[in-house]
Amino acid sequence: MVDQDCIGLLCRLASTMLQGISLGAALYVSLVECPARAKMSSATLMLQNWKGTFPFAKTLQGVLVLSSVGTGLIGWYLDTTASEKWLQLFSTGLMSLALPWTLIGIVPTNTLLLDTEGSLKKGDEWIVNTLAKWKSLHMVRVCTSGSALIAAGFYWTNLFKTLQM
């Protein structure tokens, strides 16, 4: 039989794992996909590439963030280690910052880029500059998920130290 302590532990582990996957995905986009796109031979190809990868990345990032926050909150609620519990909540809170940032910071640029006809009318320089702006906006996700993962690392380190005493 699985008790609440076990469920809480599994949720905290899942949250940490999902934070790591989210960080890895955000780093891949920022360090591999965006630079490769920037080297394409035309702005039209760059825009087409962005539009081709966007739907899957949007879904993946959404699922990762929401799942990490959900499991993190459940794990925090069920955590019985009072001295480390706040670190789990802090980590989850940092991860949740990706949600408002996406809505406020990234969605307006996404909307502009998704309007292919409008983007093409604005010209190559606009497309190149807007994709560069998008990359900068996306780097905030690297920071939020990376910070959340660091906080989770402190949680687990402190928890293991407590268990050893």
Backbone torsions as a table, in degrees:
resi	resn	phi	psi	omega
1	MET	NA	137.5	-179.0
2	VAL	-94.9	126.9	179.9
3	ASP	-100.4	177.7	-177.2
4	GLN	-64.0	-35.3	178.1
5	ASP	-61.7	-42.4	179.7
6	CYS	-66.2	-43.7	178.1
7	ILE	-62.1	-43.8	178.2
8	GLY	-60.3	-44.7	178.5
9	LEU	-61.9	-45.4	178.9
10	LEU	-62.2	-39.2	178.5
11	CYS	-66.6	-41.5	178.3
12	ARG	-65.3	-40.3	176.5
13	LEU	-64.5	-44.3	179.4
14	ALA	-62.3	-42.7	179.4
15	SER	-59.7	-45.7	179.0
16	THR	-63.1	-44.0	178.8
17	MET	-61.2	-44.1	-179.7
18	LEU	-66.4	-33.4	175.0
19	GLN	-63.6	-41.7	178.9
20	GLY	-65.1	-41.6	178.5
21	ILE	-65.7	-41.8	178.4
22	SER	-62.1	-43.4	176.9
23	LEU	-61.2	-45.8	179.6
24	GLY	-60.4	-43.1	179.2
25	ALA	-65.0	-43.6	180.0
26	ALA	-65.2	-40.0	176.8
27	LEU	-64.6	-41.1	178.7
28	TYR	-59.6	-46.8	-179.6
29	VAL	-60.9	-46.6	-175.1
30	SER	-74.0	-37.0	-173.7
31	LEU	-98.2	-17.4	-177.4
32	VAL	-120.1	-58.5	-173.2
33	GLU	-64.9	-49.4	-178.1
34	CYS	-63.8	-46.2	177.2
35	PRO	-62.8	-37.7	177.5
36	ALA	-64.5	-41.8	178.9
37	ARG	-63.0	-40.2	-178.6
38	ALA	-64.2	-21.6	-179.5
39	LYS	-91.2	1.9	179.5
40	MET	-66.8	156.9	-170.9
41	SER	-73.8	-16.7	178.8
42	SER	-148.7	156.2	178.6
43	ALA	-65.4	-32.9	178.4
44	THR	-63.5	-43.0	177.0
45	LEU	-64.1	-39.6	178.9
46	MET	-60.9	-45.1	-179.7
47	LEU	-65.4	-43.1	178.6
48	GLN	-62.0	-41.1	178.1
49	ASN	-63.3	-45.9	179.1
50	TRP	-59.7	-45.6	-179.2
51	LYS	-65.9	-29.5	178.5
52	GLY	-72.9	-34.3	-177.6
53	THR	-91.9	-21.9	-173.8
54	PHE	-57.8	-50.1	-174.9
55	PRO	-58.4	-43.5	-179.5
56	PHE	-68.4	-43.9	-179.2
57	ALA	-63.4	-40.1	178.2
58	LYS	-59.8	-47.8	179.9
59	THR	-64.1	-46.8	-178.6
60	LEU	-60.1	-50.1	-178.7
61	GLN	-62.1	-40.7	178.7
62	GLY	-61.3	-46.0	179.6
63	VAL	-64.3	-43.3	-179.1
64	LEU	-62.9	-47.3	-177.8
65	VAL	-66.7	-49.7	-178.5
66	LEU	-62.8	-39.9	179.1
67	SER	-67.4	-41.2	178.9
68	SER	-64.7	-44.0	179.9
69	VAL	-66.3	-43.8	179.6
70	GLY	-61.7	-49.5	179.5
71	THR	-68.3	-32.8	177.5
72	GLY	-64.6	-41.4	178.7
73	LEU	-67.6	-41.3	177.9
74	ILE	-64.4	-45.1	179.2
75	GLY	-61.1	-41.1	177.7
76	TRP	-63.6	-46.2	-177.7
77	TYR	-61.1	-39.2	-177.2
78	LEU	-88.9	-1.5	-178.4
79	ASP	-71.2	128.5	179.4
80	THR	-104.1	4.5	179.4
81	THR	-94.4	87.8	-171.4
82	ALA	-54.6	-37.5	-175.0
83	SER	-72.2	-27.4	-179.2
84	GLU	-102.2	-10.7	-171.7
85	LYS	-56.5	-39.3	-177.9
86	TRP	-63.3	-31.4	178.8
87	LEU	-66.0	-35.4	177.0
88	GLN	-65.1	-44.0	178.9
89	LEU	-65.9	-40.5	178.1
90	PHE	-62.1	-45.3	178.2
91	SER	-59.6	-45.6	179.3
92	THR	-64.5	-40.2	178.0
93	GLY	-62.5	-42.8	176.9
94	LEU	-60.7	-42.7	179.7
95	MET	-63.9	-37.6	-178.0
96	SER	-68.3	-17.3	178.4
97	LEU	-62.3	-20.9	178.2
98	ALA	-64.8	-27.6	-177.7
99	LEU	-68.3	-56.3	178.6
100	PRO	-66.1	-33.8	178.6
101	TRP	-61.9	-40.9	178.6
102	THR	-61.2	-47.4	-177.8
103	LEU	-65.8	-42.7	-174.8
104	ILE	-86.9	-43.6	-172.1
105	GLY	-92.2	-37.2	-170.8
106	ILE	-102.6	-39.6	-175.3
107	VAL	-55.9	-41.9	178.9
108	PRO	-59.1	-39.2	177.5
109	THR	-70.3	-40.2	175.9
110	ASN	-57.0	-45.0	-178.2
111	THR	-60.4	-43.1	178.1
112	LEU	-62.2	-44.6	-177.7
113	LEU	-70.8	-31.4	180.0
114	LEU	-70.6	-19.4	174.6
115	ASP	-82.2	82.8	-174.8
116	THR	-57.1	-49.3	-177.5
117	GLU	-60.2	-46.3	178.6
118	GLY	-63.9	-40.6	179.0
119	SER	-63.0	-44.7	-179.6
120	LEU	-64.4	-35.0	178.1
121	LYS	-66.6	-30.7	-179.0
122	LYS	-75.8	-16.5	173.2
123	GLY	100.3	166.3	-176.4
124	ASP	-61.8	-43.0	-177.8
125	GLU	-62.1	-40.6	179.0
126	TRP	-63.0	-44.1	-179.8
127	ILE	-61.2	-48.9	-179.0
128	VAL	-60.7	-46.2	-179.1
129	ASN	-66.5	-38.5	-179.5
130	THR	-69.9	-37.6	175.9
131	LEU	-67.2	-35.2	175.9
132	ALA	-66.7	-40.5	176.6
133	LYS	-62.8	-42.3	179.4
134	TRP	-59.1	-41.8	178.5
135	LYS	-61.1	-43.4	178.8
136	SER	-63.0	-42.3	177.9
137	LEU	-63.3	-37.6	-178.8
138	HIS	-69.2	-26.4	179.4
139	MET	-61.2	-23.2	176.8
140	VAL	-62.3	-34.0	177.0
141	ARG	-64.6	-36.2	175.7
142	VAL	-61.0	-43.3	-178.9
143	CYS	-67.7	-43.6	-177.8
144	THR	-67.3	-46.9	-179.0
145	SER	-70.6	-36.0	177.4
146	GLY	-65.5	-43.1	177.6
147	SER	-64.4	-40.6	178.3
148	ALA	-62.6	-42.0	-179.6
149	LEU	-67.0	-37.6	176.4
150	ILE	-63.6	-45.5	178.0
151	ALA	-61.2	-39.9	177.1
152	ALA	-63.8	-37.4	176.4
153	GLY	-60.9	-41.0	175.3
154	PHE	-64.2	-39.2	177.7
155	TYR	-57.9	-52.7	-175.7
156	TRP	-66.4	-38.7	178.2
157	THR	-61.5	-47.3	179.6
158	ASN	-65.7	-37.8	178.7
159	LEU	-63.5	-45.3	179.6
160	PHE	-65.0	-37.4	176.8
161	LYS	-62.9	-42.7	179.2
162	THR	-63.4	-40.6	-178.3
163	LEU	-68.1	-28.9	-179.2
164	GLN	-75.6	-20.3	-177.0
165	MET	-79.0	NA	NA
